[in-house]
Structure formats: C-alpha cells, structure tokens
Amino acid sequence: GSPPASVQRMLELVELKIDAAVWQVDAIRTEQDDKYLVFDYTNAPRIEQLARMHAGRLRVVDDRSAYFTIPADCRECDSVLALAKSVLRP
C-alpha cells in the first residue's frame, strides 16, 4: 500500500535536500511572513546559473542568499514545498 503521510513527507523533504545539494544550497527558509522563499547558498556561480534559468524571479541579494517571491495563493506548507522543488528543478 501507500506509505503513511509522515513517511511521504519525509521522502519529499529528502528529495528537496538532494535537489538543493545539486545547486549547493545549504538551507531553504521563508522570511517576512512567508512572503519570500530564501535559498542560502555556498557557490555563487551555481546560484547565478539557477537565477538565470528563472529569468529574474530568483534574485541573488548578497554573497549568501537568493530570494524568490512566494505568490499570495501559495503560502500553505504543501504549496511552498512544491514551489521550492520547482525552483530547484527548472
């Protein structure tokens, strides 16, 4: 049968960690009341490549963080998780 919801969520988070590792992103969080999805990175050329793939929607703001605006209708946990995956899988 299907795995329990908690196991399914764990698998989704592991997939997200793998996707993040490919882009050398070491943390993903939300900021400003879930208005932004923030990607903390360790490799500037990799995050700049990812930002180019998103045509300005992913903004590199300093030598550590890149911001992606979360649409107003996408602020539930499952939607934010799906959005993070979509950013890391252009």
DONUTI-902540 format. One line per field, with one value per residue (C-alpha): residue number from 1; residue in three letters; x negated, y negated, z negated; chain. Coordinates in Angstrom, 2 decimals, always signed. Layout:
BEGIN
resi NUM/... .
resn ALA/... .
X X/... .
Y Y/... .
Z Z/... .
chain A/... .
! end
This chain:
BEGIN
resi 1/2/3/4/5/6/7/8/9/10/11/12/13/14/15/16/17/18/19/20/21/22/23/24/25/26/27/28/29/30/31/32/33/34/35/36/37/38/39/40/41/42/43/44/45/46/47/48/49/50/51/52/53/54/55/56/57/58/59/60/61/62/63/64/65/66/67/68/69/70/71/72/73/74/75/76/77/78/79/80/81/82/83/84/85/86/87/88/89/90 .
resn GLY/SER/PRO/PRO/ALA/SER/VAL/GLN/ARG/MET/LEU/GLU/LEU/VAL/GLU/LEU/LYS/ILE/ASP/ALA/ALA/VAL/TRP/GLN/VAL/ASP/ALA/ILE/ARG/THR/GLU/GLN/ASP/ASP/LYS/TYR/LEU/VAL/PHE/ASP/TYR/THR/ASN/ALA/PRO/ARG/ILE/GLU/GLN/LEU/ALA/ARG/MET/HIS/ALA/GLY/ARG/LEU/ARG/VAL/VAL/ASP/ASP/ARG/SER/ALA/TYR/PHE/THR/ILE/PRO/ALA/ASP/CYS/ARG/GLU/CYS/ASP/SER/VAL/LEU/ALA/LEU/ALA/LYS/SER/VAL/LEU/ARG/PRO .
X +0.00/-0.86/-3.24/-1.78/-1.58/-4.50/-6.72/-5.63/-6.53/-9.93/-10.60/-9.61/-11.99/-14.83/-14.20/-14.31/-17.63/-19.09/-17.87/-19.34/-22.69/-22.91/-22.74/-24.90/-22.04/-22.53/-19.30/-15.83/-13.51/-10.74/-11.02/-8.78/-5.61/-6.12/-6.46/-9.85/-11.44/-15.12/-17.84/-21.15/-23.92/-27.63/-28.57/-27.89/-28.30/-25.79/-23.13/-23.67/-23.11/-19.89/-18.79/-19.32/-17.09/-14.31/-14.56/-14.72/-12.25/-15.10/-17.13/-20.65/-20.76/-24.15/-27.01/-24.88/-21.18/-18.83/-15.15/-12.10/-8.76/-6.07/-2.76/+0.04/+2.05/-0.92/-1.62/-0.46/-3.15/-2.49/-2.42/-5.66/-7.34/-6.19/-7.39/-10.84/-11.07/-10.05/-12.74/-15.42/-14.15/-13.89 .
Y +0.00/-3.67/-4.91/-6.92/-10.69/-11.29/-8.92/-10.54/-13.99/-12.71/-11.38/-14.72/-16.54/-14.15/-14.80/-18.54/-18.16/-16.28/-18.96/-21.65/-19.86/-19.85/-23.66/-23.89/-25.36/-24.52/-25.96/-26.95/-29.06/-31.62/-35.25/-38.27/-36.38/-33.79/-36.41/-35.14/-31.75/-32.22/-29.94/-30.10/-29.02/-28.26/-28.56/-31.88/-30.64/-27.83/-30.10/-32.67/-29.91/-28.92/-32.57/-32.97/-29.95/-31.74/-34.94/-37.36/-35.65/-34.29/-37.27/-36.92/-39.60/-39.04/-36.55/-34.11/-34.38/-34.37/-35.30/-34.03/-35.78/-33.37/-34.02/-35.01/-31.88/-29.60/-30.12/-26.79/-24.29/-21.86/-24.67/-26.19/-22.78/-22.32/-25.84/-25.15/-21.98/-23.86/-26.50/-23.83/-21.85/-24.49 .
Z +0.00/-0.09/-2.77/-5.67/-5.18/-7.55/-5.56/-2.29/-3.69/-4.82/-1.31/+0.22/-2.11/-1.26/+2.46/+1.77/-0.08/+2.89/+5.31/+3.05/+2.88/+6.68/+6.64/+3.48/+1.47/-2.20/-3.65/-2.49/-4.62/-4.41/-5.50/-6.08/-6.98/-4.24/-1.52/-0.35/+0.11/-0.76/+0.55/-1.35/+0.99/+0.88/+4.56/+6.32/+9.92/+9.31/+7.79/+10.55/+13.11/+11.34/+11.18/+14.94/+15.52/+13.63/+15.68/+12.76/+10.44/+8.25/+7.06/+5.67/+2.96/+1.35/+1.15/-0.83/+0.08/+3.05/+2.76/+4.64/+4.06/+2.92/+4.73/+2.34/+3.20/+2.50/-1.21/-2.62/-3.61/-0.75/+1.80/+0.52/+0.63/+4.23/+5.08/+3.60/+5.69/+8.82/+8.23/+7.85/+10.86/+13.61 .
chain A/A/A/A/A/A/A/A/A/A/A/A/A/A/A/A/A/A/A/A/A/A/A/A/A/A/A/A/A/A/A/A/A/A/A/A/A/A/A/A/A/A/A/A/A/A/A/A/A/A/A/A/A/A/A/A/A/A/A/A/A/A/A/A/A/A/A/A/A/A/A/A/A/A/A/A/A/A/A/A/A/A/A/A/A/A/A/A/A/A .
! end
